[in-house]
């Protein structure tokens, strides 16, 4: 197999949402961009519930029209909010009733179809995309001609390329963090997710298929479930908790269904269902890095940091990182000086840290008490709704600007009432 060029302006490792968005933008800017993806597409991925903020980022990347045009044909489920259930308490956040400006609706997607659609559109813009390619070595050079050694998994052939800039969009593969010794322990406890796809009618009268359903375990609030409906009559079902809660489960099937059987309401909503994608487990998925950038490279999405699936922030962070990085890459390619710390890392981490505040609050139950508070003040709910809709970089929102302090104050008010 031959590549179009021995040297590229930008090489992107990974063809997921952040890689596709970056490739689409760079190709539209008429740069020579190569996307290297280890897996063949379509391929399964978790992270199926998008947030409305994603739609704005997809639009900036030139991908939103493609998603909306193909949504019905590909079975993407319209989504306008999130529903929560805890021990008889129901509450709903309608993303259209948020304080931040921007889209209030999005989709719940099967990622094998969604990711393939995005990378195909990036290729249509002119990005070169190669699947079955594994990056094995990277050597960053002072002359700006960085060396990438890769292996074609089809025939085991070795290939050597150079590029002016590298973007790592490899997700949980975390290629550059491994190769450049950038990995750093996450401060989150080790958690485990067990999940599968089921075929089910989901015709329970209290269930709104336009919303993701997040259910809290009836006796252990550190354990929670997701139920994400798709438009084709199937749904994604998962349970998340600290690793110790699954210690007695011998396999993925037991880990999932033993916990699901603990929650009568969830069983009632599921009704008769058949597993159509086998149960799987991922463990210790939270990750961090020492830095998000360096000379000649930047890390996008989960390659840099992944928090937790509870508020579906993964794809939003991935797309945001691409949207922020590409204009800086273009400036650097034009010979301009870029302050990656101030223009990329610090502002990107601000939104990640906002999500982190509410993820931590979910697991220590302080944010759960806010979510399920029966006398929610409309303005505060709208601000919190904005964060749940993905608007974690909206500094006009005090619950973003001062996330820790504001959550603490509102939690105390809810718990005292």
Secondary structure, DSSP 8 states (H G I E B T S, - for coil): ---S-SEEEEEEE--SHHHHHHHHHHHHTT--EEEEESS-SS---S--B--THHHHHHHHTT-HHHHHHHHHHHT-EEE-EEEEEETTEEEEEETTS-SSSS---EEE--HHHHHHHHHHHHHHHT-EEEESEEEEEEE--TTS-EEEEEEETTT--EEEEEEEEEEE--GGG-HHHHHTT-EE--SS--EEEEEEEEEE----TT--TTEEEEEE-SS-TT-EEEEEE-TTSEEEEEEEEEGGGGTT--SHHHHHHHHHTT-HHHHHHH-SEEEEEEEEEEE---BEES-SEETTEEE-GGGT-B--TTTT-HHHHHHHHHHHHHHHHHHHHTT----HIIIIIHHHHHHHHHHHHHHHHHHTSHHHHHHT-TT--HHHHHHHHHHHTT-TT-TTSHHHHTHHHHHHHHHHHHHH-
